[in-house]
Amino acid sequence: MFLPKYPDSPTPPPAHPHTVADQVPARRLGPQISVTTGAVAAITIGGVVLTALLAAVAVTAVSVAVAAVVLRSLLRDQHRR
């Protein structure tokens, strides 16, 4: 009553499956990019220079802010007299 019914198979399954050697390896399309020591050095030096410039801008901004606070304090004390 509850026996499974199998489909009729006119051809038997293949005796040996395909191996990996039968497949063609996939190739990536696009230009070949080679990284040289000079390129790595240039990127590293560029990063260091940009970091130094960013630090210089930050220090300048802080010093200008401090100078503005001091001048504001001095001018406010002068107006109170």
C-alpha angles and dihedrals in degrees: 000000000000097000115136118245115224120206118248110257113204094189125039118237116265115276095225126036122223115273129222091252090067092063123084112235113246115247125210113235120218141071121314110247119199121191114215131193091250092056092050091048092049093051092047094049091046090053092050092049093048091048091051091050091049091050091049091052091049093050091047091050092051093048092049090050092051091048090051092052092049093048091047090051092049094048093047091052090050093053092051094060 
